[in-house]
Amino acid sequence: MGLAIIFLALWIGLVLIVPSLLYILWVSVGELTDMFSRKGVRLSKSFLLISGTLTLIASVLSLNAFAPQVPWREIALGLVVLYAFGQALFTGADITQLSFNLMAYLYVPWMLGYFVLLRYYPNDSLGIITLSLPIIATFATDIGAFFVGRSLGRHKLAPTVSPNKTIEGSIGGIVAAFLTLVIYTWLIQGAFPFGRGELLIFSLLISITAQLGDLTESMIKRYCGVKDSGEFLPGHGGILDRLDSLIFTIPLTYYLLVIFT
């Protein structure tokens, strides 16, 4: 239910996107700080929330609504780095904590800004279709990998991180993503501004990146010694468990479309 409301907000526009992403930021930062605290790593919740809010504001400003010539997100990134080093210098000069804080910032707050950028690329009306591409490809990857891996999986993909994932399942996810996007782009003409060859490459990159996002969160959970990132959806884990792949695929989709269109 929670994810359905978030996706509805993305469809409606900025008036709901901003509060929804702020909510995701708040919950995901809480999950990260709780997970790493189990390992004895003290993430700065205030740093992540402030830097995440600043990055989200910069992402909205980057939509050409105000001073389009200013690289707002790059400025925000520079300020966040200065903030991180300044905070570390005046709170014990803990290089390890500084490194973890910057990693956590890049992992969630920085990435969330791309939800805004992709939602409005190339414009307001087409942006919702553009945003749907990585969402659909990611879900198809998860479903294809699950069913193919369960029925045909023999060779482990990353046994030290996620023992249940297999190479066969990974390939099944890639195929499922491509076939799903072929059908989707056929039903919605103009959803993807390229031909079938480019669509194959696009789906391959998105599917691989979705699996990388999933494995990255598995790596973090294994490091912290937890099964789920939180209890955002009782019985289904935390919000990071649900968005782990999209955190990677949405930024990649944005860059691919910006570069090749």
Secondary structure, 3 states (H helix, E strand, C coil): CHHHHHHHHHHHCHHHHHHHHHHHHHHHHHHHHHHHHCCCCCCCHHHHHHHHHHHHHHHHHCCCCCCCCCCHHHHHHHHHHHHHHHHHHCCCCCHHHHHHHHHHHHHCHHHHHHHHHHHCCCCHHHHHHHHHHHHHHHHHHHHHHHHHHHHHCCCEEECCCEEEEEHHHHHHHHHHHHHHHHHHHHHCCCCCCCCHHHHHHHHHHHHHHHHHHHHHHHHHHHHHCCCCCCCCECCCECHHHHHCCHHHHHHHHHHHHHHHC
